[in-house]
């Protein structure tokens, strides 16, 4: 696959990068990092320009992601019946993702942007969950800003050893994914703990904030009222 993509992108240049990335975004089983690194390698060889590669690749990725997201918004729950989505999004995962989108939607998109096997199903689920298109584009664009220039730079600097790099990426992909998921879980747990601590804070400081005179008035006992002495009438 690597040799085919390299020859294809070398032949069609920027149009080849756009075609491959759009196809990958729409579900073609092609890792997104391969065409990006191939584009960087070809830039180092003088075939393409690295900045042009970044521009075309960035726009193509966002367009492909938004097409899947729009499909989820348009079709609703019926979109989850697609075979490629049903294999990954079990009913339990759908419920968990739906709840996570409701609470931490943008963060979910940023993490899913770097998960090759779950990227398209998660974006489809985001559309089904009726996430705001503006939030989706901003979150997806932020995630792409982290990965797209990185992989182009790796291909530009170390493209001659591209096969070795791809093998190392596959080797450590699960570890990196585990670290990312752990970071998200810890962030969510910390936010919930801080919120509960804030809501359960006692009101002991209220009395200390009251003026001294007001506190004294509240603390003073009510005066004892005595009945008048009986009058002896002779």
C-alpha contacts under 8 A as a table, 3 or more apart, distances in Angstrom:
res1	aa1	res2	aa2	distance
1	X	4	X	5.11
1	X	5	X	6.11
2	X	5	X	5.27
2	X	6	X	6.06
2	X	34	X	7.36
2	X	163	X	7.85
3	X	6	X	5.09
3	X	7	X	6.17
4	X	7	X	5.28
4	X	8	X	5.94
5	X	8	X	4.95
5	X	9	X	5.93
5	X	35	X	6.87
5	X	38	X	7.62
6	X	9	X	5.40
6	X	10	X	5.98
6	X	35	X	7.76
6	X	38	X	5.97
7	X	10	X	5.00
7	X	11	X	6.08
8	X	11	X	5.22
8	X	12	X	6.26
8	X	13	X	7.94
8	X	16	X	6.40
9	X	12	X	5.20
9	X	13	X	4.94
9	X	14	X	7.21
9	X	15	X	7.72
9	X	16	X	4.66
9	X	17	X	5.97
9	X	35	X	7.85
9	X	38	X	7.67
9	X	39	X	7.39
10	X	13	X	5.23
10	X	16	X	7.80
10	X	42	X	7.02
10	X	47	X	7.07
11	X	16	X	7.58
12	X	15	X	5.50
12	X	16	X	4.78
12	X	17	X	7.93
13	X	16	X	5.33
13	X	17	X	6.57
13	X	47	X	7.60
13	X	48	X	6.70
14	X	17	X	5.04
14	X	18	X	6.25
14	X	48	X	7.70
14	X	52	X	7.85
14	X	53	X	6.68
14	X	56	X	6.81
15	X	18	X	5.12
15	X	19	X	6.13
16	X	19	X	5.12
16	X	20	X	6.13
17	X	20	X	5.35
17	X	21	X	6.10
17	X	35	X	6.45
17	X	36	X	7.79
17	X	39	X	7.26
17	X	53	X	7.73
17	X	56	X	7.42
17	X	57	X	6.56
18	X	21	X	5.35
18	X	22	X	6.01
18	X	56	X	6.40
18	X	57	X	6.25
18	X	60	X	5.63
19	X	22	X	5.29
19	X	23	X	6.13
20	X	23	X	5.15
20	X	24	X	6.09
20	X	35	X	7.09
21	X	24	X	4.95
21	X	25	X	6.02
21	X	32	X	6.64
21	X	35	X	7.23
21	X	57	X	7.03
21	X	60	X	6.18
21	X	61	X	6.10
21	X	64	X	7.60
22	X	25	X	5.04
22	X	26	X	6.22
22	X	60	X	5.83
22	X	61	X	6.47
22	X	63	X	7.45
22	X	64	X	5.16
23	X	26	X	5.14
23	X	27	X	6.51
23	X	28	X	5.39
23	X	64	X	7.70
24	X	27	X	5.35
24	X	28	X	4.49
24	X	29	X	6.33
24	X	30	X	5.46
24	X	31	X	7.09
24	X	32	X	6.56
24	X	64	X	7.94
25	X	28	X	7.02
25	X	61	X	6.54
25	X	64	X	4.71
25	X	65	X	5.78
25	X	68	X	7.87
25	X	120	X	6.94
26	X	64	X	5.96
26	X	65	X	7.42
26	X	67	X	7.64
26	X	68	X	6.68
26	X	120	X	7.31
27	X	120	X	6.68
30	X	34	X	7.71
31	X	34	X	5.85
31	X	35	X	7.92
31	X	116	X	6.52
32	X	35	X	6.25
32	X	36	X	6.81
32	X	116	X	7.50
33	X	36	X	5.15
33	X	37	X	6.11
33	X	148	X	7.90
33	X	151	X	6.14
34	X	37	X	5.30
34	X	38	X	6.08
34	X	166	X	7.88
35	X	38	X	4.91
35	X	39	X	5.97
36	X	39	X	5.08
36	X	40	X	6.34
36	X	53	X	7.99
36	X	57	X	7.31
36	X	148	X	6.91
36	X	151	X	5.79
36	X	152	X	5.22
36	X	155	X	7.36
37	X	40	X	4.92
37	X	41	X	6.13
37	X	151	X	5.30
37	X	152	X	4.90
37	X	153	X	7.42
37	X	154	X	6.36
37	X	155	X	3.99
37	X	156	X	7.11
37	X	159	X	6.94
37	X	162	X	7.77
38	X	41	X	4.98
38	X	42	X	6.16
38	X	152	X	7.69
38	X	155	X	6.06
38	X	159	X	7.22
39	X	42	X	5.18
39	X	43	X	6.18
39	X	48	X	7.28
39	X	50	X	7.44
39	X	53	X	6.28
39	X	152	X	6.50
39	X	155	X	7.09
39	X	156	X	7.87
40	X	43	X	5.00
40	X	44	X	6.35
40	X	50	X	6.17
40	X	53	X	7.48
40	X	151	X	7.62
40	X	152	X	4.45
40	X	153	X	6.14
40	X	154	X	7.16
40	X	155	X	4.41
40	X	156	X	4.19
40	X	157	X	7.89
40	X	159	X	7.23
41	X	44	X	5.11
41	X	45	X	6.41
41	X	152	X	7.77
41	X	155	X	4.70
41	X	156	X	4.59
41	X	157	X	7.49
41	X	158	X	7.65
41	X	159	X	4.81
41	X	160	X	7.43
42	X	45	X	4.93
42	X	46	X	6.22
42	X	47	X	5.15
42	X	48	X	5.74
42	X	156	X	7.50
43	X	46	X	5.03
43	X	47	X	5.56
43	X	48	X	4.45
43	X	49	X	5.10
43	X	50	X	5.31
43	X	156	X	6.47
44	X	47	X	7.61
44	X	48	X	7.90
44	X	50	X	7.93
44	X	156	X	5.20
44	X	157	X	7.48
45	X	48	X	7.76
46	X	49	X	7.09
48	X	52	X	7.49
48	X	53	X	7.09
49	X	52	X	5.26
49	X	53	X	6.13
50	X	53	X	4.97
50	X	54	X	6.24
50	X	152	X	7.43
51	X	54	X	5.08
51	X	55	X	6.29
52	X	55	X	5.08
52	X	56	X	6.18
53	X	56	X	5.41
53	X	57	X	5.83
54	X	57	X	5.14
54	X	58	X	5.79
54	X	148	X	7.00
54	X	149	X	6.61
54	X	152	X	7.35
55	X	58	X	5.31
55	X	59	X	6.29
56	X	59	X	5.45
56	X	60	X	6.06
57	X	60	X	5.14
57	X	61	X	6.08
57	X	148	X	7.55
58	X	61	X	5.31
58	X	62	X	6.38
58	X	144	X	6.98
58	X	145	X	7.89
58	X	148	X	6.80
59	X	62	X	5.25
59	X	63	X	6.11
60	X	63	X	5.15
60	X	64	X	6.14
61	X	64	X	5.25
61	X	65	X	6.17
61	X	144	X	7.81
62	X	65	X	5.15
62	X	66	X	6.03
62	X	137	X	7.47
62	X	140	X	7.09
62	X	141	X	6.76
62	X	144	X	7.95
63	X	66	X	5.15
63	X	67	X	6.19
64	X	67	X	5.22
64	X	68	X	6.67
65	X	68	X	5.40
65	X	69	X	6.29
65	X	120	X	7.28
65	X	123	X	6.93
65	X	140	X	7.95
66	X	69	X	4.83
66	X	70	X	5.90
66	X	137	X	7.38
67	X	70	X	5.08
67	X	71	X	6.21
68	X	71	X	5.06
68	X	72	X	6.52
68	X	120	X	6.80
68	X	123	X	6.33
68	X	124	X	5.50
68	X	127	X	7.89
69	X	72	X	5.26
69	X	73	X	6.49
69	X	123	X	5.19
69	X	124	X	4.91
69	X	125	X	7.61
69	X	126	X	6.46
69	X	127	X	4.71
69	X	128	X	7.98
70	X	73	X	5.03
70	X	74	X	6.04
70	X	124	X	7.72
70	X	127	X	6.09
71	X	74	X	5.15
71	X	75	X	5.94
71	X	76	X	7.95
71	X	79	X	7.10
71	X	124	X	6.82
71	X	127	X	7.01
72	X	75	X	5.43
72	X	76	X	5.40
72	X	77	X	7.53
72	X	79	X	5.67
72	X	80	X	7.89
72	X	123	X	7.87
72	X	124	X	4.78
72	X	125	X	6.38
72	X	126	X	7.13
72	X	127	X	4.17
72	X	128	X	4.58
73	X	76	X	5.42
73	X	124	X	7.93
73	X	127	X	4.26
73	X	128	X	5.04
73	X	129	X	7.59
73	X	130	X	6.06
74	X	127	X	7.86
74	X	128	X	7.96
75	X	78	X	5.62
75	X	79	X	5.40
75	X	128	X	7.57
76	X	79	X	5.84
76	X	80	X	7.87
76	X	127	X	7.47
76	X	128	X	4.82
76	X	129	X	7.99
77	X	80	X	5.53
77	X	81	X	7.46
77	X	128	X	6.03
78	X	81	X	5.44
78	X	82	X	7.64
79	X	82	X	5.76
79	X	85	X	7.93
79	X	124	X	7.42
79	X	128	X	7.55
80	X	85	X	5.73
80	X	86	X	5.93
80	X	89	X	7.54
80	X	124	X	7.66
80	X	125	X	7.39
81	X	85	X	6.78
81	X	86	X	5.63
82	X	85	X	5.32
82	X	86	X	5.91
83	X	86	X	5.10
83	X	87	X	6.19
84	X	87	X	5.63
84	X	88	X	7.09
84	X	121	X	7.91
85	X	88	X	5.51
85	X	89	X	5.79
85	X	121	X	5.38
86	X	89	X	5.14
86	X	90	X	6.30
87	X	90	X	6.93
88	X	118	X	7.32
88	X	121	X	7.13
89	X	92	X	7.81
89	X	93	X	5.55
89	X	94	X	5.75
89	X	121	X	6.92
90	X	93	X	5.17
90	X	94	X	6.09
91	X	94	X	4.98
91	X	95	X	6.25
92	X	95	X	5.27
92	X	96	X	6.29
93	X	96	X	5.02
93	X	97	X	5.92
94	X	97	X	5.17
94	X	98	X	5.92
94	X	125	X	7.47
95	X	98	X	5.12
95	X	99	X	6.29
96	X	99	X	5.29
96	X	100	X	6.16
97	X	100	X	4.89
97	X	101	X	5.89
97	X	122	X	7.86
97	X	125	X	7.51
98	X	101	X	5.15
98	X	102	X	6.25
98	X	125	X	7.42
98	X	126	X	7.73
98	X	129	X	6.12
99	X	102	X	5.10
99	X	103	X	6.43
100	X	103	X	5.23
100	X	104	X	5.48
100	X	105	X	6.40
100	X	108	X	7.19
101	X	104	X	5.31
101	X	105	X	3.87
101	X	106	X	7.57
101	X	108	X	6.60
101	X	126	X	6.82
101	X	129	X	7.19
101	X	131	X	7.45
102	X	105	X	5.86
102	X	129	X	7.79
102	X	131	X	7.98
104	X	107	X	5.58
104	X	108	X	6.27
105	X	108	X	5.27
105	X	109	X	6.58
105	X	126	X	7.91
105	X	131	X	7.27
106	X	109	X	5.21
106	X	110	X	6.41
106	X	135	X	6.36
106	X	136	X	6.54
106	X	139	X	5.22
107	X	110	X	5.17
107	X	111	X	6.40
107	X	139	X	7.19
108	X	111	X	5.33
108	X	112	X	6.08
109	X	112	X	5.03
109	X	113	X	6.00
109	X	122	X	7.61
109	X	123	X	7.25
109	X	136	X	7.07
109	X	139	X	6.01
109	X	140	X	6.09
109	X	143	X	7.85
110	X	113	X	5.31
110	X	114	X	7.40
110	X	139	X	5.66
110	X	140	X	5.91
110	X	142	X	7.08
110	X	143	X	4.91
111	X	114	X	5.86
111	X	115	X	7.07
111	X	143	X	7.55
111	X	180	X	7.31
111	X	181	X	7.79
112	X	115	X	5.06
112	X	116	X	7.95
112	X	118	X	6.56
112	X	119	X	5.10
112	X	122	X	6.62
112	X	123	X	7.90
113	X	116	X	7.57
113	X	119	X	5.65
113	X	140	X	6.63
113	X	143	X	6.09
113	X	144	X	7.17
114	X	119	X	7.14
114	X	143	X	7.63
114	X	147	X	7.68
115	X	118	X	5.50
115	X	119	X	5.38
115	X	177	X	7.41
116	X	119	X	5.45
117	X	120	X	7.50
118	X	121	X	5.48
118	X	122	X	5.90
119	X	122	X	5.35
119	X	123	X	6.25
120	X	123	X	5.17
120	X	124	X	6.15
121	X	124	X	4.99
121	X	125	X	6.09
122	X	125	X	4.92
122	X	126	X	6.11
123	X	126	X	4.94
123	X	127	X	6.48
124	X	127	X	5.24
124	X	128	X	6.40
125	X	128	X	4.92
125	X	129	X	6.04
126	X	129	X	5.05
126	X	130	X	6.47
126	X	131	X	5.71
127	X	130	X	5.10
127	X	131	X	5.91
128	X	131	X	7.73
131	X	135	X	7.24
131	X	136	X	6.92
132	X	135	X	5.28
132	X	136	X	6.28
133	X	136	X	5.00
133	X	137	X	6.15
134	X	137	X	5.27
134	X	138	X	6.19
135	X	138	X	5.20
135	X	139	X	6.03
136	X	139	X	5.24
136	X	140	X	5.89
137	X	140	X	5.15
137	X	141	X	5.73
138	X	141	X	5.09
138	X	142	X	6.07
139	X	142	X	5.14
139	X	143	X	6.28
140	X	143	X	5.13
140	X	144	X	6.13
141	X	144	X	5.06
141	X	145	X	6.12
142	X	145	X	5.10
142	X	146	X	6.75
143	X	146	X	5.37
143	X	147	X	6.71
144	X	147	X	5.24
144	X	148	X	5.56
145	X	148	X	5.88
145	X	149	X	6.73
146	X	149	X	6.71
146	X	150	X	6.71
147	X	150	X	5.16
147	X	151	X	6.24
148	X	151	X	5.56
148	X	152	X	6.32
149	X	152	X	5.10
149	X	153	X	6.00
150	X	153	X	5.19
150	X	154	X	6.24
151	X	154	X	4.98
151	X	155	X	6.19
152	X	155	X	5.18
152	X	156	X	6.09
153	X	156	X	4.91
153	X	157	X	6.09
154	X	157	X	5.30
154	X	158	X	5.61
154	X	159	X	6.81
155	X	158	X	5.36
155	X	159	X	4.21
155	X	162	X	7.04
156	X	159	X	5.66
158	X	161	X	5.77
158	X	162	X	6.73
159	X	162	X	4.84
161	X	164	X	5.44
161	X	165	X	6.31
162	X	165	X	5.03
162	X	166	X	6.14
163	X	166	X	5.17
163	X	167	X	6.28
164	X	167	X	5.17
164	X	168	X	6.35
165	X	168	X	5.11
165	X	169	X	6.14
166	X	169	X	4.97
166	X	170	X	6.25
167	X	170	X	5.26
167	X	171	X	6.21
168	X	171	X	4.91
168	X	172	X	6.23
169	X	172	X	5.38
169	X	173	X	5.61
170	X	173	X	5.13
170	X	174	X	7.67
171	X	174	X	7.24
172	X	175	X	5.19
172	X	176	X	6.18
173	X	176	X	5.19
173	X	177	X	6.06
174	X	177	X	5.01
174	X	178	X	6.06
175	X	178	X	5.08
175	X	179	X	6.27
176	X	179	X	5.14
176	X	180	X	6.21
177	X	180	X	5.08
177	X	181	X	6.15
178	X	181	X	5.18
178	X	182	X	6.04
179	X	182	X	5.06
179	X	183	X	6.16
180	X	183	X	5.12
180	X	184	X	6.36
181	X	184	X	5.10
181	X	185	X	6.21
182	X	185	X	5.09
182	X	186	X	6.13
183	X	186	X	5.18
183	X	187	X	6.15
184	X	187	X	5.12
184	X	188	X	6.25
185	X	188	X	5.18
185	X	189	X	6.15
186	X	189	X	5.09
186	X	190	X	6.04
187	X	190	X	5.16
187	X	191	X	6.25
188	X	191	X	5.21
188	X	192	X	6.27
189	X	192	X	5.22
189	X	193	X	6.10
190	X	193	X	5.11
190	X	194	X	6.10
191	X	194	X	5.18
191	X	195	X	6.11
192	X	195	X	5.08
192	X	196	X	6.15
193	X	196	X	5.21
193	X	197	X	6.10
194	X	197	X	5.11
194	X	198	X	6.14
195	X	198	X	5.14
195	X	199	X	6.19
196	X	199	X	5.11
196	X	200	X	6.07
197	X	200	X	5.28
197	X	201	X	6.18
198	X	201	X	5.43
202	X	205	X	7.77
203	X	206	X	5.63
204	X	207	X	6.60
204	X	208	X	7.68
205	X	208	X	5.19
205	X	209	X	6.38
206	X	209	X	5.21
206	X	210	X	6.54
207	X	210	X	5.19
207	X	215	X	7.31
210	X	214	X	6.62
210	X	215	X	6.47
211	X	214	X	5.34
211	X	215	X	6.37
212	X	215	X	5.14
212	X	216	X	6.17
213	X	216	X	5.06
213	X	217	X	6.18
214	X	217	X	5.12
214	X	218	X	6.29
215	X	218	X	5.17
215	X	219	X	6.06
216	X	219	X	4.94
216	X	220	X	5.90
217	X	220	X	5.30
